[in-house]
Structures are given as C-alpha cells and as structure tokens.
Amino acid sequence: MVDRYRNGRIFLVGDAAHVHSPAEGEGMQTGIQDAYNLGWEIASALRGAPDMLLDTYEDERLPIARQLLESTSARSQAFMRPSSITQTVTNVTTSKDAFADTTQLSIHYRGSTLACDLDEATIIRAGDRAPDAPGLHASNGMQVRLFDVFRGTHFTLLVFGCQLTLQLPDVPNDFLRIYTIVRPGERIAASDGALIDTSGHAHHTYGITNEALILVRPDGYIGLTGGSLDSDPIIDYLRGTTGR
Ligand SMILES: Cc1cc2nc3c(=O)[nH]c(=O)nc-3n(C[C@H](O)[C@H](O)[C@H](O)COP(=O)(O)OP(=O)(O)OC[C@H]3O[C@@H](n4cnc5c(N)ncnc54)[C@H](O)[C@@H]3O)c2cc1C
C-alpha cells in the first residue's frame, strides 16, 4: 500500500492505494468506501471548504486499509498452510481480528478531527456509522426510515426532542436537512420535518434517553453528537468543516 493518500490535488483511491489478497473479498468494498469518504469532501472543497477537510480523507481511510492488509495477509497465509479444511474454516470463523466483521459495518472514525462529541448524552459516538431505523412516520402518515432521509449529498441533523429551539440560518436543502424525531404522543409544533418514532427504534439504536442532536455527514457517518438543543455547535461545526 502507499504511505500517502494525497499529494496536493492528487488523491489515491481503491486498489491504486492498497492491493491485497482477495482472501476476504474486501478490496472493492474498501475502494468504494474510500471514494465515498472523499467524494463529499471534494464537492465541499469546490464550494470553498477549508483545505484541511481534504486531509481528513487520508487520516480516516489510510488506517482502515492498513488494518485490512494485515488481516487479509494473515488470512491468506492461513489458507496456504497444510491444515485441514475444517481447521481453516474454524480459524476464519473464530478470528477476532479487526476484519472478522467482513461486512465492514463496524468501521468507525472515532477520534477523527471530523468527529465531535459535545458530551456523553448519546451512546452512539461521533465517527460511528449512522445506523438505520425503520418505523418512523412523517406528519403526513408516510412511513420512512433513516436511510431514506440520509440518502443524498446533504448533511442531516437529527433533533431528538420536541423543543424546537434551534435557530439555524436558512441553508439550502441540498446542504443541510433537519428532522425532529419525537416519541409517539409527544407534542410538537407543526413541522414538515417531524418524524414520529413509532417503534422506538431510532431512540434505542442511537442510545437517546433525553434530548440530543446528531449531525450526520453526507457519507453517512456521524460528525457531531450533543445532549443540548443548541444550534451554535452545529453552526460552528458546519462552518469549520465546509466554510458555509
Ligand atoms: C480474484 C479476485 C476476487 C475478488 N473478490 C472480491 C470480492 O468478493 N469483494 C470485494 O470487495 N473485492 C474483491 N476483489 C477485489 C476487487 O476486485 C478490487 O479491489 C477492485 O476491483 C478495485 O477497484 P478499483 O476501481 O480500485 O481498481 P480496478 O478495478 O483495478 O480499476 C482500475 C481501472 O483503471 C484502468 N487503468 C489502469 N491504468 C490506466 C491508465 N493509465 N489509463 C486509463 N485507465 C487505466 C484499469 O484498466 C481498470 O479498469 C477481488 C479481486 C480478485 C483479484
């Protein structure tokens, strides 16, 4: 693998950055995730985001490739050893290495400069992949899931709680979308963005016991978490990250 993912205006993605044994069948997945991590950052940079946003691509993705290479190399060598098929399969299925999760759903960017936890209000942490939650109902009765609202190139702000105290400047819909998520029976002023968490899945999955804000990046990872419905940290985060 390369030792840098970026050199000025040149970025390496996929097999151009890391080539490995197909032992775990993860090369394509990793390359697509590289590109997905970088895509929104290039789009933001073209609209004036600070240059440091582009540096986070290497910071977040290079360690993932390094771990993957260690894991796939170890697994390839295991396949080559003259052991029984049963033993090989047992080794693979009981492995505790970082890529035992071949779905890669547990990959996270906690500790990244783009990950900001304002407090301990949520179990889910900034840098985690924002999980799905089915069973939400919009004010018009339509059933939606969180993956529906994340889909696209925008940031998504999930406001858990019924106090609509957020004062965010008017921003285009293709930059930031805001959804207020309430439990059944909670009263909320009329809002197009209100979603009723009928099954409680969203509160449970995100580990929300009271109020909280979750800001989801365009690539579906969590940028910011916080337990107070205060707009300033959101404005600061978006301004610092994208310049908008
Ligand atoms: C046997 C095998 C099984 C695999 N199984 C899996 C699997 O199950 N799951 C999985 O996730 N991954 C798997 N992989 C890995 C996966 O195929 C690669 O990681 C993935 O294809 C890499 O995509 P890429 O776009 O980065 O590079 P590539 O697919 O190599 O694409 C690069 C492209 O650039 C072109 N190109 C090169 N030089 C130039 C040039 N100078 N000008 C213009 N074009 C150029 C090439 O022709 C090629 O089309 C497997 C790989 C192998 C070999």
PDBQT file of the ligand as one rigid body, heavy atoms in Angstrom, charges set to zero:
ROOT
HETATM    1  C1  LIG A 301      -9.930 -12.969  -7.719  1.00  0.00    +0.000 C 
HETATM    2  C2  LIG A 301     -10.416 -11.712  -7.029  1.00  0.00    +0.000 A 
HETATM    3  C3  LIG A 301     -11.579 -11.752  -6.282  1.00  0.00    +0.000 A 
HETATM    4  C4  LIG A 301     -12.037 -10.613  -5.642  1.00  0.00    +0.000 A 
HETATM    5  N1  LIG A 301     -13.198 -10.679  -4.912  1.00  0.00    +0.000 NA
HETATM    6  C5  LIG A 301     -13.639  -9.579  -4.283  1.00  0.00    +0.000 A 
HETATM    7  C6  LIG A 301     -14.858  -9.631  -3.542  1.00  0.00    +0.000 A 
HETATM    8  O1  LIG A 301     -15.523 -10.650  -3.439  1.00  0.00    +0.000 OA
HETATM    9  N2  LIG A 301     -15.264  -8.499  -2.906  1.00  0.00    +0.000 N 
HETATM   10  C7  LIG A 301     -14.566  -7.345  -2.996  1.00  0.00    +0.000 A 
HETATM   11  O2  LIG A 301     -14.986  -6.348  -2.392  1.00  0.00    +0.000 OA
HETATM   12  N3  LIG A 301     -13.415  -7.262  -3.709  1.00  0.00    +0.000 NA
HETATM   13  C8  LIG A 301     -12.943  -8.355  -4.364  1.00  0.00    +0.000 A 
HETATM   14  N4  LIG A 301     -11.787  -8.277  -5.106  1.00  0.00    +0.000 N 
HETATM   15  C9  LIG A 301     -11.043  -7.013  -5.164  1.00  0.00    +0.000 C 
HETATM   16  C10 LIG A 301     -11.658  -6.028  -6.193  1.00  0.00    +0.000 C 
HETATM   17  O3  LIG A 301     -11.790  -6.655  -7.449  1.00  0.00    +0.000 OA
HETATM   18  C11 LIG A 301     -10.754  -4.785  -6.315  1.00  0.00    +0.000 C 
HETATM   19  O4  LIG A 301     -10.409  -4.312  -5.052  1.00  0.00    +0.000 OA
HETATM   20  C12 LIG A 301     -11.465  -3.694  -7.096  1.00  0.00    +0.000 C 
HETATM   21  O5  LIG A 301     -11.805  -4.119  -8.378  1.00  0.00    +0.000 OA
HETATM   22  C13 LIG A 301     -10.568  -2.454  -7.195  1.00  0.00    +0.000 C 
HETATM   23  O6  LIG A 301     -11.261  -1.452  -7.894  1.00  0.00    +0.000 OA
HETATM   24  P1  LIG A 301     -10.502  -0.188  -8.399  1.00  0.00    +0.000 P 
HETATM   25  O7  LIG A 301     -11.509   0.620  -9.155  1.00  0.00    +0.000 OA
HETATM   26  O8  LIG A 301      -9.788   0.478  -7.263  1.00  0.00    +0.000 OA
HETATM   27  O9  LIG A 301      -9.356  -0.703  -9.365  1.00  0.00    +0.000 OA
HETATM   28  P2  LIG A 301      -9.512  -1.524 -10.720  1.00  0.00    +0.000 P 
HETATM   29  O10 LIG A 301     -10.735  -2.398 -10.685  1.00  0.00    +0.000 OA
HETATM   30  O11 LIG A 301      -8.188  -2.163 -10.953  1.00  0.00    +0.000 OA
HETATM   31  O12 LIG A 301      -9.803  -0.412 -11.784  1.00  0.00    +0.000 OA
HETATM   32  C14 LIG A 301      -8.771   0.392 -12.311  1.00  0.00    +0.000 C 
HETATM   33  C15 LIG A 301      -9.114   0.689 -13.755  1.00  0.00    +0.000 C 
HETATM   34  O13 LIG A 301      -8.173   1.642 -14.272  1.00  0.00    +0.000 OA
HETATM   35  C16 LIG A 301      -7.793   1.227 -15.551  1.00  0.00    +0.000 C 
HETATM   36  N5  LIG A 301      -6.475   1.817 -15.812  1.00  0.00    +0.000 N 
HETATM   37  C17 LIG A 301      -5.285   1.442 -15.316  1.00  0.00    +0.000 A 
HETATM   38  N6  LIG A 301      -4.301   2.242 -15.782  1.00  0.00    +0.000 NA
HETATM   39  C18 LIG A 301      -4.904   3.145 -16.573  1.00  0.00    +0.000 A 
HETATM   40  C19 LIG A 301      -4.421   4.239 -17.359  1.00  0.00    +0.000 A 
HETATM   41  N7  LIG A 301      -3.141   4.578 -17.376  1.00  0.00    +0.000 N 
HETATM   42  N8  LIG A 301      -5.322   4.965 -18.048  1.00  0.00    +0.000 NA
HETATM   43  C20 LIG A 301      -6.636   4.667 -18.000  1.00  0.00    +0.000 A 
HETATM   44  N9  LIG A 301      -7.145   3.621 -17.291  1.00  0.00    +0.000 NA
HETATM   45  C21 LIG A 301      -6.291   2.879 -16.604  1.00  0.00    +0.000 A 
HETATM   46  C22 LIG A 301      -7.770  -0.288 -15.496  1.00  0.00    +0.000 C 
HETATM   47  O14 LIG A 301      -7.884  -0.840 -16.787  1.00  0.00    +0.000 OA
HETATM   48  C23 LIG A 301      -9.018  -0.554 -14.655  1.00  0.00    +0.000 C 
HETATM   49  O15 LIG A 301     -10.186  -0.602 -15.444  1.00  0.00    +0.000 OA
HETATM   50  C24 LIG A 301     -11.305  -9.400  -5.747  1.00  0.00    +0.000 A 
HETATM   51  C25 LIG A 301     -10.132  -9.360  -6.528  1.00  0.00    +0.000 A 
HETATM   52  C26 LIG A 301      -9.690 -10.500  -7.160  1.00  0.00    +0.000 A 
HETATM   53  C27 LIG A 301      -8.439 -10.424  -7.987  1.00  0.00    +0.000 C 
ENDROOT
TORSDOF 0
